[in-house]
Amino acid sequence: MDTTISDWQRQAEADFETAKFNSKGKKYYAAVIFAQQAAEKGLKAVFISKHGKIAPKIHDIVGLCKLVSAPQNLLNSAQLLTISYFVSRYPGIEEKIPLDLYDSDKTQRYIKAAEEILQWCRKNL
C-alpha cells in the first residue's frame, strides 16, 4: 500500500481510538470530533487509493462518500458525522455549547457511525 494511503488510514484509526478513549473519559464533545475526523480521514485514504491523488480539502462526509462511490447504506452515518463537524466544535451553533451538548448515549451513535464508515474503508483500500 502506498505510504500516503497508509498514513491517512493509520491516522484515521488513531483518531477512532482517540474517539473511544475520550468517550470513556466522558469528554464527549472531543469523542464526537475525533469520530468525525476518523471517518473523514478513512474516506480520504480510499479516495487516494481510487484516484491516485490527495482528496479535496472538505469535511463533508456525505460528499466524500459520493466521491468514493460508497454504498447508500452509509449515508445516514455520513450525514450524522457531517453535521457534527461544526456543532461539536463551536459555541453558538446549537442552544448548548459542545461541552454540554453530548452525553454517553448520543456520543456512542457518532462512534458507531464512524466505525461503520471505517469498516467499509478498510475493505475498499
PAZAPA-4460 file (N, C-alpha, C; in steps of 0.05 Angstrom, whole numbers, plus 32768, in hexadecimal, padded with zeros to 4 digits):
% residues 125
    n_x    n_y    n_z   ca_x   ca_y   ca_z    c_x    c_y    c_z   seq   type   mol
   8011   7FE8   8000   8000   8000   8000   8012   8019   8000     1      M     A
   800B   802B   7FF0   801A   8044   7FEE   801C   8052   800A     2      D     A
   8032   805E   800F   8037   806B   8029   8022   8080   802F     3      T     A
   801B   8090   801C   8007   80A5   8021   7FEC   8099   8029     4      T     A
   7FE4   8084   801C   7FCB   8077   8023   7FCD   806B   803F     5      I     A
   7FE3   805E   8044   7FE7   8052   805E   7FE7   8068   8074     6      S     A
   7FF4   807E   806F   7FF5   8094   8083   7FD9   809E   8089     7      D     A
   7FC8   80A2   8075   7FAD   80AB   8079   7F9D   8096   8088     8      W     A
   7FA0   807D   8081   7F91   8068   808F   7F9A   8065   80AB     9      Q     A
   7FB4   8065   80B0   7FBE   8063   80CB   7FB4   807A   80DD    10      R     A
   7FB4   8092   80D2   7FA9   80A9   80E1   7F8C   80A6   80E6    11      Q     A
   7F7D   809C   80D3   7F60   8097   80D7   7F5C   8083   80EE    12      A     A
   7F6B   806E   80EF   7F69   805A   8104   7F71   8066   811F    13      E     A
   7F86   8076   811F   7F8E   8083   8138   7F78   8097   8142    14      A     A
   7F6C   80A5   8130   7F57   80B8   8137   7F3F   80A8   8142    15      D     A
   7F39   8091   8137   7F23   8081   8140   7F29   8077   815D    16      F     A
   7F41   806E   8162   7F49   8066   817D   7F47   807D   8190    17      E     A
   7F4E   8095   8187   7F4D   80AD   8198   7F30   80B3   819E    18      T     A
   7F1E   80AF   818B   7F02   80B4   8190   7EF8   80A2   81A6    19      A     A
   7EFE   8088   81A4   7EF6   8075   81B9   7F02   807C   81D4    20      K     A
   7F1B   8084   81D4   7F29   808B   81ED   7F1B   80A3   81FA    21      F     A
   7F15   80B7   81EA   7F08   80CF   81F5   7EEC   80C9   81FF    22      N     A
   7EDE   80B7   81F1   7EC3   80AF   81FB   7EC5   80A2   8216    23      S     A
   7ED8   808F   8219   7EDC   8082   8233   7EE3   8096   8249    24      K     A
   7EF1   80AB   8241   7EF9   80C0   8254   7EE4   80D6   8258    25      G     A
   7ECD   80D2   824C   7EB6   80E4   824D   7EBC   8100   8241    26      K     A
   7ECE   8100   822E   7ED3   8118   821E   7EC4   8115   8204    27      K     A
   7EAA   8117   8207   7E98   810E   81F1   7E9B   811F   81D8    28      Y     A
   7E9D   813A   81DB   7E9F   814A   81C3   7EB9   8144   81B4    29      Y     A
   7ECF   813E   81C3   7EE8   8137   81B6   7EE6   811C   81A8    30      A     A
   7ED7   8109   81B4   7ED3   80EF   81A7   7EC4   80F3   818D    31      A     A
   7EB1   8105   818C   7EA2   8109   8173   7EB4   8116   815E    32      V     A
   7EC4   8129   8166   7ED7   8135   8153   7EE9   8120   8147    33      I     A
   7EF4   810F   8157   7F07   80FA   814D   7EF8   80E5   813D    34      F     A
   7EDF   80DF   8144   7ED0   80CC   8133   7ECC   80D7   8117    35      A     A
   7EC5   80F0   8115   7EC2   80FD   80FB   7EDC   80FD   80EC    36      Q     A
   7EF2   8103   80FA   7F0C   8104   80ED   7F15   80E9   80E3    37      Q     A
   7F0F   80D4   80F2   7F16   80B9   80EA   7F08   80B1   80D0    38      A     A
   7EEE   80B7   80CF   7EE0   80B1   80B6   7EEA   80C1   809E    39      A     A
   7EEF   80DA   80A3   7EF9   80EC   808E   7F14   80E1   8083    40      E     A
   7F26   80DB   8095   7F41   80D2   808C   7F40   80B7   807F    41      K     A
   7F2E   80A5   8089   7F2B   808B   807D   7F21   808D   8060    42      G     A
   7F0E   809E   805C   7F03   80A3   8041   7F17   80B0   802F    43      L     A
   7F28   80C1   803A   7F3C   80CE   802A   7F52   80BA   8022    44      K     A
   7F57   80A6   8034   7F6A   8091   802C   7F5F   8081   8015    45      A     A
   7F45   807B   8015   7F39   806D   7FFF   7F3A   807E   7FE6    46      V     A
   7F34   8098   7FE9   7F36   80A9   7FD1   7F51   80A8   7FC4    47      F     A
   7F66   80AA   7FD5   7F82   80AA   7FCA   7F87   808F   7FBD    48      I     A
   7F7D   8079   7FC9   7F81   805F   7FBD   7F73   805C   7FA2    49      S     A
   7F5B   8068   7FA0   7F4C   8065   7F87   7F55   8079   7F71    50      K     A
   7F5D   8091   7F79   7F62   80A6   7F66   7F7F   80AD   7F62    51      H     A
   7F91   80A3   7F74   7FAD   80A8   7F71   7FB5   80C5   7F77    52      G     A
   7FA5   80D3   7F85   7FAC   80EF   7F8D   7F9F   80F5   7FA8    53      K     A
   7FA8   810B   7FB4   7F9E   8113   7FCE   7F81   811B   7FCB    54      I     A
   7F71   8115   7FDF   7F54   811B   7FDF   7F50   8139   7FE2    55      A     A
   7F39   8143   7FD9   7F33   815F   7FDD   7F32   8166   7FFB    56      P     A
   7F39   817F   8001   7F39   8188   801D   7F1D   8190   8025    57      K     A
   7F0D   817C   8029   7EF1   8180   8032   7EED   816F   804B    58      I     A
   7ED8   8176   805A   7ED1   8168   8073   7EB6   815B   8070    59      H     A
   7EAB   815B   8059   7E90   8151   8054   7E92   8132   804F    60      D     A
   7E8A   8123   8064   7E8C   8106   8062   7E7A   80FB   804D    61      I     A
   7E63   8106   804A   7E50   80FE   8034   7E5E   8102   8019    62      V     A
   7E69   8119   8015   7E77   811F   7FFC   7E8E   810D   7FF7    63      G     A
   7E9D   8106   800C   7EB3   80F4   8009   7EA9   80D8   8002    64      L     A
   7E93   80D0   800E   7E87   80B5   8007   7E80   80B4   7FEA    65      C     A
   7E75   80CA   7FE0   7E6E   80CA   7FC3   7E87   80C9   7FB1    66      K     A
   7E9C   80D7   7FBA   7EB4   80D8   7FAA   7EC2   80BC   7FA7    67      L     A
   7EBD   80AB   7FBB   7EC9   8090   7FBA   7EB5   807A   7FB4    68      V     A
   7E9D   8082   7FAC   7E88   806F   7FA5   7E81   805C   7FBC    69      S     A
   7E80   8067   7FD5   7E78   8057   7FEC   7E5A   8050   7FE9    70      A     A
   7E52   803A   7FF4   7E36   8031   7FF1   7E22   8043   8000    71      P     A
   7E0A   8043   7FF6   7DF4   8054   8001   7DF1   8050   801F    72      Q     A
   7DF4   8037   8029   7DEF   8032   8045   7E02   8041   8058    73      N     A
   7E17   804C   804E   7E29   805C   805E   7E21   8079   8061    74      L     A
   7E0E   8082   8051   7E07   809E   8050   7DFB   80A9   806A    75      L     A
   7DEC   8099   8078   7DE1   80A2   8092   7DF7   80A8   80A6    76      N     A
   7E0B   8096   80A7   7E22   809A   80B8   7E32   80B2   80AF    77      S     A
   7E35   80B4   8095   7E44   80CB   808A   7E36   80E6   8090    78      A     A
   7E1C   80E6   808E   7E0D   80FF   8094   7E11   8107   80B1    79      Q     A
   7E0E   80F4   80C3   7E11   80F9   80E0   7E2D   8105   80E5    80      L     A
   7E42   80F9   80DA   7E5D   8103   80DE   7E62   811E   80D1    81      L     A
   7E56   8122   80BA   7E5A   813C   80AC   7E4F   8153   80BD    82      T     A
   7E38   814F   80C8   7E2C   8164   80D8   7E3D   816A   80F1    83      I     A
   7E49   8155   80FC   7E59   8158   8114   7E72   8168   8110    84      S     A
   7E7B   816C   80F7   7E95   817A   80F3   7E95   8195   8101    85      Y     A
   7E81   81A5   80FD   7E80   81BF   810A   7E73   81BF   8125    86      F     A
   7E5E   81AF   8128   7E4E   81AF   8141   7E60   81A6   8159    87      V     A
   7E71   8193   8154   7E82   8189   816A   7E99   819B   8172    88      S     A
   7E9E   81AF   8162   7EB5   81C0   8166   7EAF   81DC   8170    89      R     A
   7E99   81E8   8167   7E95   8204   816B   7E7C   820C   817A    90      Y     A
   7E7F   821D   818F   7E67   8227   819C   7E56   8238   8189    91      P     A
   7E3C   8239   818E   7E2B   824B   817F   7E1D   823D   8168    92      G     A
   7E24   8225   8161   7E16   8217   814B   7DFD   820A   8156    93      I     A
   7DFF   81FE   816D   7DE8   81F2   817B   7DE2   8203   8194    94      E     A
   7DCC   81FD   81A1   7DC5   820B   81BA   7DDA   8207   81D0    95      E     A
   7DE5   81EF   81D0   7DF9   81E8   81E4   7E15   81E9   81D7    96      K     A
   7E29   81EE   81E7   7E44   81ED   81DD   7E4C   81D0   81DA    97      I     A
   7E60   81CA   81C9   7E67   81AE   81C5   7E6C   819E   81DE    98      P     A
   7E79   81AA   81F2   7E7E   819D   820B   7E65   8191   8218    99      L     A
   7E4F   819F   8215   7E36   8197   8222   7E22   8189   820F   100      D     A
   7E29   8187   81F6   7E17   817C   81E2   7E16   815E   81E1   101      L     A
   7E2C   8151   81E8   7E2E   8134   81E4   7E2E   8125   81FE   102      Y     A
   7E22   810D   81FE   7E24   80FA   8215   7E2E   80DF   820A   103      D     A
   7E30   80CC   821B   7E3A   80B2   8214   7E2A   80A5   81FD   104      S     A
   7E10   80A4   8200   7E00   8097   81EB   7E02   80A5   81D0   105      D     A
   7E00   80BF   81D1   7E02   80CE   81B8   7E1D   80CB   81AB   106      K     A
   7E32   80CC   81BB   7E4D   80C8   81B1   7E51   80AD   81A4   107      T     A
   7E45   8099   81B0   7E48   807E   81A5   7E3D   807C   8189   108      Q     A
   7E28   808B   8183   7E1D   808B   8167   7E32   8096   8153   109      R     A
   7E41   80AA   815B   7E56   80B5   8149   7E6D   80A1   8146   110      Y     A
   7E74   8095   815C   7E8A   8081   815A   7E81   8069   8149   111      I     A
   7E69   8060   814C   7E5E   804A   813B   7E5E   8053   811E   112      K     A
   7E56   806B   8118   7E55   8075   80FD   7E71   8075   80F1   113      A     A
   7E85   807F   8100   7EA0   807F   80F6   7EAA   8062   80F2   114      A     A
   7EA4   8051   8104   7EAD   8035   8101   7EA1   8028   80E8   115      E     A
   7E88   802D   80E3   7E7B   8022   80CB   7E8A   802C   80B1   116      E     A
   7E90   8045   80B1   7E9E   8050   8099   7EBB   8045   8098   117      I     A
   7EC9   8043   80AE   7EE4   8039   80AE   7EE5   801C   80A6   118      L     A
   7ED1   800C   80AE   7ED0   7FF0   80A5   7ECF   7FEE   8087   119      Q     A
   7EBE   7FFF   807B   7EBC   8000   805D   7ED7   8009   8051   120      W     A
   7EE3   801D   805D   7EFC   8027   8053   7F12   8011   8053   121      C     A
   7F14   8003   8069   7F28   7FED   806B   7F25   7FD9   8055   122      R     A
   7F0C   7FD3   804E   7F06   7FBF   8039   7F0C   7FCA   801D   123      K     A
   7F0E   7FE4   801B   7F10   7FF0   8000   7F2A   7FFE   7FFB   124      N     A
   7F3E   7FF7   800B   7F59   8002   8006   7F69   7FEE   7FF5   125      L     A
***
